[in-house]
Amino acid sequence: MVAAGAATRAALQVAGPRPILLDLAGGHRSGDDVIDRVDGLAAALSARGLAGRRIGVWYRNGLAAIEAFLAVEWIGATRVPVDPDAAPAEAVGVFDSAGCAGVLVDGEHVGAAPAGALVHDDEAPLRGSATFQPVEVEASRVLHLYPRMAAGGQLFGVPISYGNWNATMRVNEALFRSGRYGQGFDGQNACFLTAQQLMHGTGLIGSFPFLRMGLPQVLLPRFSADSVIEACERHGVTATFLVPGMLTRLAGKLVERRTPLPLRHVLYGGAPIGAAEIREAVAGLGPVLTQLYGRLEGGWPLAILDVEDHTAIAAGDDRRASSCGRPVAEVDVRLRPIAGRPDGGELCVRSDMVVADYADADGWCALGDVAVLDEDYIYLRGRLDGMINTGSYHVYPAEIEQAISAVSGVHAVLVRGEPDPAWGQIVTAYIVPEQPDDDSLLPRVHTQLPARLARYKLPKAIHLVTTLPGGS
């Protein structure tokens, strides 16, 4: 058994009146404030019979988003988060297929939320009248059900347990405190910037580990290079996590500046990035970069390309730039042979971060990544399952193919990831029309897909063809 949210609660109590959550609009919460508001929300959810059940969470980054995520955890429930830019039909489909007993939203999403959704926002906090009592849960209970896709009324997601979550928090706290995320971590004056949406990698890597350490963070509702710079200058941000597309845009802005930012730990990952882009990022940000490699089912992170590696890459080491780094000490790594693939094996990992549903009986999790190991560095050689890695998110072709097939006039469709210098891969669709001369098909696809898919799942390239690639 584990006490749900106990470590974070204890850290917030120690923080007391110190600011813990901030935004660029002047919003702020102390440790005491966060406990008070989360306790009130947790009591309200419990009073509605939601303790221990599945709760949909639809939020854009903000102070209330942190409170919503924590409240679901503190009542021993399972949160089912949806990206804030998801189409309403997609969000409702995820909540329905997950069997959510309730849905919690911010003010932005209330109009598109399912009937009966509960609203908890900065200006309209949801509070119960009873006193919240902490609960204990089995470590195997699912805390964070990350949706991969919903199709045919079934949710395909990654069920991260309370035990997995706590292990991930411990690993990332250790990586910060030990200097493996870069030297100079100050547990008294560190401040994190949540620039990517909270439900994704940033929550695992920094947002919630910083809360667990009782350290402050600034939340951006949306990423922009200018807002990152403003947050760093105004609040003394020292650490953040970015995906490669964000990193390169920020570095491009900083190359022209003469005043350095207080950033000392810039973590990034989620997609491939080339040597030239890494060198540009080092030129703009300095010797503060650490690249992370991970999988939700296996752990975040599993391997890191550290500051020293980035110094070597900046000096011209292109081979090291093609690696995703060396395994972290907390994770066991091995390669499983693949028939017909002498160029590498399937990467497998074992640790307390591994999701049980993805593990063998002996605890090993096969990640679907083809890799080679050379002098302890991991080099990836592609995927086994056709998953598309778009830079911020992992996208499954079947879900997009299903959405496109529902558009009238589509005879056949194939979706796959294709190389892109900025994002690693882009979602690309090939469509065979029912009528070759149907000039309205492409506009129909562009018009109807946003109502069915989140923006990050929309194909960036659509080709009308007479036959599908590969003779399909």
Residue pairs with C-beta under 8 A, 6 or more apart in sequence:
1 136
1 137
1 138
1 139
2 136
2 137
2 138
2 139
2 162
2 163
2 166
3 134
3 135
3 136
4 73
4 74
4 75
4 76
4 134
4 135
4 136
4 137
4 162
5 70
5 73
5 74
5 134
6 134
7 166
7 169
7 212
8 70
8 208
8 211
8 212
9 35
9 74
9 134
11 31
11 211
11 212
11 213
11 214
12 20
12 31
12 32
12 34
12 35
12 211
12 214
13 31
13 35
14 31
14 214
15 30
15 31
15 32
15 214
16 30
16 31
16 32
17 30
17 31
17 32
18 30
18 31
18 214
18 216
19 28
19 29
19 30
19 216
20 29
20 30
20 31
20 33
20 34
20 211
20 214
20 215
20 216
20 217
21 27
21 28
21 29
21 34
21 63
21 66
21 216
21 217
21 219
22 28
22 29
22 216
22 217
22 218
22 219
22 235
23 62
23 63
23 218
23 219
23 220
23 221
24 218
24 220
24 227
24 230
24 231
24 234
27 62
27 63
27 122
28 63
29 37
29 63
31 214
34 66
34 67
34 70
34 211
37 67
37 125
37 127
38 67
38 70
38 71
38 74
39 74
39 131
39 132
40 125
40 126
40 127
40 128
40 132
41 67
41 68
41 71
41 120
41 125
41 126
41 127
41 128
42 71
42 74
42 75
42 128
42 132
43 127
43 128
43 129
43 130
43 131
43 132
44 118
44 126
44 127
44 128
45 51
45 55
45 71
45 72
45 75
45 77
45 102
45 104
45 118
45 128
46 75
46 128
46 130
46 132
47 128
47 129
47 130
48 102
48 118
49 101
50 75
50 77
50 101
50 102
51 75
51 76
51 77
51 135
52 75
52 76
52 77
52 137
52 141
53 77
53 78
53 100
53 101
53 102
54 77
54 78
54 79
54 80
54 98
54 99
54 100
54 101
54 145
55 72
55 77
55 78
55 79
55 80
55 100
55 101
55 102
55 103
55 104
56 79
56 80
56 81
56 82
56 91
56 94
56 95
56 98
56 100
56 102
56 103
56 104
56 114
56 117
57 68
57 69
57 72
57 79
57 80
57 81
57 82
57 103
57 104
57 105
57 199
58 81
58 82
58 84
58 86
58 91
58 103
58 104
58 105
58 106
58 109
58 113
58 117
59 65
59 68
59 69
59 81
59 84
59 104
59 105
59 106
59 109
59 198
60 84
60 106
60 108
60 109
60 197
60 221
60 222
61 84
61 194
61 197
61 198
61 219
61 220
61 221
61 222
62 106
62 121
62 122
62 219
62 221
63 122
63 219
64 106
64 120
64 121
64 122
64 125
65 106
65 198
65 219
66 198
66 207
66 211
66 219
67 120
67 125
68 104
68 106
68 120
69 79
69 81
69 198
69 203
69 208
70 211
71 104
71 120
72 78
72 79
72 104
73 79
73 143
73 162
73 165
74 132
74 134
74 135
75 135
76 135
76 136
76 137
76 141
78 141
78 142
78 143
78 144
78 145
79 143
79 144
79 145
80 94
80 95
80 98
80 100
80 145
80 147
80 155
80 157
81 144
81 146
81 147
81 198
81 199
82 90
82 91
82 94
82 95
82 147
82 199
83 197
83 199
83 200
83 393
83 454
83 456
84 108
84 109
84 197
85 454
85 455
85 456
86 94
86 454
87 450
87 451
87 452
87 453
87 454
88 112
88 113
88 451
89 451
89 452
90 150
90 452
90 453
90 454
91 109
91 112
91 113
92 114
93 150
94 147
94 150
94 155
95 103
95 114
96 114
96 150
96 153
97 150
97 153
97 154
97 155
98 145
98 147
98 150
98 155
98 157
102 116
102 117
102 118
103 113
103 114
103 116
103 117
103 118
104 117
104 118
104 119
104 120
104 126
105 113
105 117
105 118
105 119
105 120
106 119
106 120
106 121
107 119
107 121
107 123
107 124
110 117
110 119
118 126
119 126
120 126
137 162
138 162
139 161
139 162
139 163
139 166
140 161
140 162
140 163
140 356
141 161
141 162
142 159
142 160
142 161
142 162
143 160
143 161
143 162
143 164
143 165
144 159
144 160
144 165
145 155
145 157
145 158
145 159
145 160
146 157
146 158
146 160
146 199
146 296
147 155
147 156
147 157
148 156
148 157
148 158
148 394
148 396
149 155
149 156
149 396
149 398
149 399
150 156
150 399
151 398
151 399
151 402
152 402
156 396
158 296
158 297
158 355
158 358
159 355
159 357
160 168
160 296
160 355
161 355
161 356
163 352
164 299
164 352
164 353
164 354
164 355
167 299
167 351
167 352
167 353
168 204
168 299
168 300
168 353
169 208
169 209
169 212
171 299
171 301
171 328
171 330
171 351
171 353
172 204
172 205
172 206
172 209
172 300
172 301
173 209
173 212
173 213
174 180
174 330
175 181
175 301
175 304
175 328
176 185
176 190
176 209
176 213
176 239
176 265
177 185
177 187
179 185
180 304
180 306
180 328
181 239
181 265
181 267
181 290
181 304
182 264
182 265
182 288
182 290
182 306
182 307
183 307
184 264
184 265
185 239
185 264
185 265
186 238
187 213
187 215
189 236
189 238
190 210
190 213
190 215
190 238
190 239
191 215
191 216
191 217
191 218
191 235
191 236
191 237
191 238
191 239
192 206
192 207
192 210
192 215
192 216
192 217
192 218
192 237
192 238
192 239
192 240
193 217
193 218
193 220
193 228
193 231
193 232
193 237
193 239
193 240
194 202
194 203
194 206
194 207
194 217
194 218
194 219
194 220
194 240
195 202
195 220
195 223
195 227
195 228
195 240
195 241
195 242
195 246
196 202
196 223
196 241
196 242
196 243
196 246
196 392
198 207
198 219
200 270
200 392
200 393
201 241
201 243
201 269
201 270
201 292
201 294
201 300
202 241
204 294
204 300
205 241
205 267
205 292
205 300
205 301
206 217
206 239
206 240
206 241
206 267
207 217
207 219
210 216
210 217
210 239
211 217
216 235
218 231
218 235
218 237
220 227
220 228
220 231
223 242
223 246
225 246
225 249
225 250
225 252
225 253
226 253
228 240
228 250
229 250
229 253
229 254
229 261
231 237
232 261
232 262
232 263
233 261
233 262
236 262
237 261
237 262
237 263
238 262
238 263
238 264
238 265
239 263
239 264
239 265
239 266
239 267
240 263
240 265
240 266
240 267
241 267
241 268
241 269
241 292
242 250
242 266
242 267
242 268
243 268
243 269
243 270
243 271
243 391
243 392
244 268
244 269
244 270
244 271
244 272
244 273
244 277
244 391
244 422
244 423
244 424
245 271
245 391
245 392
245 422
245 423
246 268
247 266
247 268
247 273
247 277
247 281
247 289
248 273
248 277
248 280
248 281
248 422
250 284
250 285
251 280
251 281
251 283
251 284
251 285
252 280
252 284
253 284
254 261
254 284
254 285
255 280
255 283
255 284
260 286
261 285
263 285
263 288
264 288
265 288
265 290
266 285
266 288
266 289
266 290
267 289
267 290
267 291
267 292
268 281
268 289
268 290
268 291
268 292
269 291
269 292
269 293
269 294
269 301
270 389
270 391
270 392
270 393
271 389
271 390
271 391
271 392
271 423
271 424
271 425
272 380
272 389
272 424
272 425
273 291
273 424
274 321
274 421
275 313
275 318
275 321
275 322
277 421
278 289
278 291
278 310
278 313
278 314
278 321
279 313
279 314
281 289
282 289
282 310
282 311
282 313
282 314
283 314
287 307
287 310
287 311
288 307
289 307
289 310
290 304
290 305
290 306
290 307
290 310
291 304
291 305
291 309
291 310
291 324
291 325
292 300
292 301
292 303
292 304
292 325
293 301
293 302
293 303
293 304
293 305
293 324
293 325
293 378
293 380
294 300
294 301
294 302
294 303
295 302
295 367
295 369
296 355
297 354
297 355
297 357
297 358
297 365
297 367
298 349
298 353
298 354
298 355
298 358
298 365
298 367
299 331
299 349
299 351
299 353
299 354
300 353
301 328
302 327
302 328
302 331
302 333
302 349
303 324
303 325
303 326
303 327
303 328
303 331
303 333
303 378
304 325
304 326
304 328
305 320
305 323
305 324
305 325
305 326
306 325
306 326
309 320
309 323
309 325
312 320
313 320
313 321
320 377
322 379
323 377
323 378
323 379
324 378
324 379
324 380
325 377
325 378
326 376
326 377
326 378
327 333
327 349
327 376
327 378
330 351
330 353
331 349
331 350
331 351
331 353
332 349
332 350
332 351
333 347
333 348
333 349
333 373
333 378
334 348
334 364
335 344
335 345
335 346
335 347
335 348
335 371
335 372
335 373
336 345
336 346
336 347
336 348
336 366
337 345
337 346
338 344
338 345
338 346
338 370
338 384
341 370
343 370
343 372
343 381
344 370
344 371
344 372
344 379
344 381
345 370
345 371
345 372
346 366
346 367
346 368
346 369
346 370
346 371
346 384
347 366
347 367
347 369
347 370
347 371
347 378
347 380
348 364
348 365
348 366
348 367
349 364
349 365
349 367
350 359
350 362
350 363
350 364
350 365
354 363
354 364
354 365
355 365
358 365
358 366
359 365
360 366
368 383
368 384
368 385
368 387
369 380
369 382
369 383
369 384
370 380
370 381
370 382
370 383
370 384
371 378
371 379
371 380
371 381
372 378
372 379
372 381
373 379
383 389
386 396
386 397
386 416
386 417
387 394
387 395
387 396
387 417
388 394
388 395
388 396
388 397
388 415
388 416
388 417
388 425
388 427
389 395
389 417
389 424
389 425
390 417
390 423
390 424
390 425
390 426
390 427
390 456
391 422
391 423
391 424
391 425
392 456
393 456
393 457
395 417
395 427
395 456
395 457
397 414
397 415
397 416
397 417
399 453
399 457
400 415
400 427
400 429
400 453
400 457
400 459
401 413
401 414
401 415
401 429
403 449
403 452
403 453
404 410
404 413
404 415
404 429
404 431
404 445
404 449
405 413
406 448
406 452
407 441
407 444
407 445
407 448
407 449
408 444
409 433
409 434
409 435
409 438
409 440
409 441
409 444
410 431
410 432
410 433
410 434
410 441
410 445
411 432
411 433
411 434
412 431
412 432
412 468
412 472
413 429
413 430
413 431
413 432
413 468
414 429
414 430
414 468
414 469
414 470
414 472
415 427
415 428
415 429
415 430
415 459
416 428
416 430
416 469
417 425
417 426
417 427
417 428
418 425
418 426
418 428
418 461
419 425
420 426
420 460
426 459
426 460
426 461
427 457
427 458
427 459
427 460
427 461
428 459
428 460
428 461
428 462
428 463
429 459
429 461
429 462
429 463
430 462
430 463
430 465
430 468
430 469
431 441
431 445
431 462
431 463
431 464
431 465
432 464
432 465
432 466
432 467
432 468
433 441
433 464
435 441
436 466
441 464
442 462
442 464
445 462
446 462
449 458
449 459
450 458
